[in-house]
Amino acid sequence: MQISALQNWWTRAVTFLVAALAGGSAAWWALTLSNATPWQPSISAVPPPQLDTSVLAQALGAGGAPVSSAPAAAPLAIQLLGVVAGAGGKGHALLVVGDAPAKTYKVGSKLGDGLFLQSVSARSAQVGEALKGPARQILELPPLSKP
């Protein structure tokens, strides 16, 4: 059986067209997938508002601040963000000390200005001027909200 030149040309044209479409589709997908940027969540940390308690006290009717000859050192602001408590008051606390970013402190670590993390419990941490002694501050986490 002989194949005419017209039938041979038709088969070659259809084969070329199918191959061109497959190649174009592969190139389009390769370019599309190579330009895709990976999804990343956007996280923004908002620092807690800084409140001036003396202004609030004056607004609520408190008297003026006592006059002293030497300026008193401002207490170090410490905020408790989380705790990992172990047995006997051992563990770690996530604290914001002053204007520094949040950092994990182990019980016994120095926080600054002569303050130490004395102990932690399930929802609180104790800060004092010595490792063993009275606590200067007891920091507590806010109560859990019920769903």
Secondary structure, 3 states (H helix, E strand, C coil): CCCCHHHHHHHHHHHHHHHHHHHHHHHHHHHHHHCCCCCCCCCCCCCCCCCCHHHHHHHCCCCCCCCCCCCCCCCCCEEEEEEEECHHHCEEEEEEECCCCCEEEECCCEEECCEEEEEECCCEEEEECCCCCCEEEEEECCCCCCC
